[in-house]
């Protein structure tokens, strides 16, 4: 039998009982909606983590005494020896692969003053060198970056984050103006393009100055992070190995002892929330799957009714020569058509519903293609599973009994 | 009476009708069972989490006000620079407040830090050390497993006495009786005079059994008096607490000598703030959970509606005959409604029985609690589902024209 003809028969059978078909499809829509919206919502959350945790440039490796994303007990890290500027300089000399290396030191949290205006005392004062901006995935908006000469000569120059610029200068020109931090004067040489916020914390509320200058003002003995670039994306792992090796030598870690520092990259940061999203995903799939199971049972039930009602039709078809295979095909296809129609609508509504979260969280919209494809294939499977019993039941009917059926 | 008889009658008819199509009725019920199991399990989960939260709050003591330098704020507009320059609390305030207050039961001061405790060769690395006034026994809802709390006399002479939590007792003394033993705190000898009753964990995170309490006078000698001083006042009832909040604000302003119009330079905190914050956090999560599980109940309901439509159609002739011999529309309506409600209630019973199973299962790895309220709620939801989804098909049957129905093949 021609597949198109079977399809046409299925559609006409469905439209013969419009209310019933619609209700069944609605049930499937709701079931698929539950699964798809849950998995979309989880991908949105996952995506949010990924976006906000792209703190560094592409192939940047960071060395610090504490993990950047820290969960649970911090006892293991608190007695670690500081990573100092000395360590940074030694590491810089030893490195062959790691390049564009910069220290990152948070010298203080304080006020920044300009012309009678003052910020809140929560501006981070970073000390670093000319590589900090690119290694931390920032860009210069106006003016220039720090230069190697600034660092060597410990010049009193600063770059401002957008939040600081807005508070102090607003509509005025900021470059070449002089600001004051803790009584010291600095000249603004550049403005950094805003990066937005992560987990409710602004990433633009900072001032960047040469670490040599800030070290002279605030003292150099402090715990810093070190950031460096791998030669290219493919060499990231080699670079990490090299940095670990050099750090162990510099810090005299005996062979066999664990590292007394942490190495992180964008990838390792983004991986740190996998367990959380994994649990959410499992929860969503279970709850949605249960809902879909209910819908599948509804389909099976209605197909059984359909078989009973069409007993005579089956009898006639059988007596004029329809094989059992043809009957099974007919009813199975009918089930699959219902499931597919419901499934497609459910997927569209589900993706839209899940992305409501993206709107609320102000992150980008996600189309979970994997879930969509699994949905389409899954609906075929569900149609098969729940359609098999009614279809087989129909095919087993004795034509003589069926024809006599009232 | 008539109503009841007609109700029993329609239940009987419904039962017969369902029995005639066992497979169909079974599948429909199964759909409802799935819905009810997921909704009920979700409800028990929420109940379980809420209960463990409440019991955690109880550990901190009920009807207690905390008077501190810092407010417990959790919002995004938390400007620490507004509070950093406030004056520190003083231990001496406790006695003053106690003397002046008319609403409170007791006022205590406590200081906090973590330090190392040693006994012979055993060590507890990070014990939560607390120096308190004697009245902390009341305000901190102290319960002792053995021994005693320090007395006013001990406090006055700054005795080296200490009361320890069960975790510390276990770590240092194993099977031995801790009371009367001498332990070392930052090099000084302290006599253990009591062991606190086991309290468990706060929100499953921070253990309360890892604390050790000594007189604030002794604590001050060791570490100084300016360390995280916190005053807390215990009230008999919630009403008194509400009143006490204002009284303490006034008293504190008086002690601090604040002129009218000057802003408070202290914060009065209470556990309700925790509760509010918790509610904000959990409402959204609960909402999503309940929404998702209600979807599966909705799917079950659609199944019921669909099958009822079929049932009405199949029994068109029966409806026609009943109408022809004088059945009222209302009675036909009730007949079909009863049928769908019976399906749903039956599904509800099975669903709740299964939910007991899933609750026990969830309890193995998380907290869940099946309360009678949930059971009653589940039953009402079943009945409502039956009514809601059965109404349209039943209405269709009730409104059918008997002449048309009788002619139906």
Interface residues (C-beta under 8 A of the other chain):
Chain A: X19 X20 X23 X24 X26 X27 X30 X31 X33 X34 X38 X75 X120 X121 X122 X200 X284 X287 X288 X290 X291 X293 X294 X295 X297 X298 X300 X301 X302 X304 X305
Chain B: X23 X24 X27 X28 X30 X31 X34 X35 X37 X38 X76 X79 X80 X81 X125 X126 X289 X292 X293 X295 X296 X298 X299 X300 X302 X303 X305 X306 X307 X309 X310
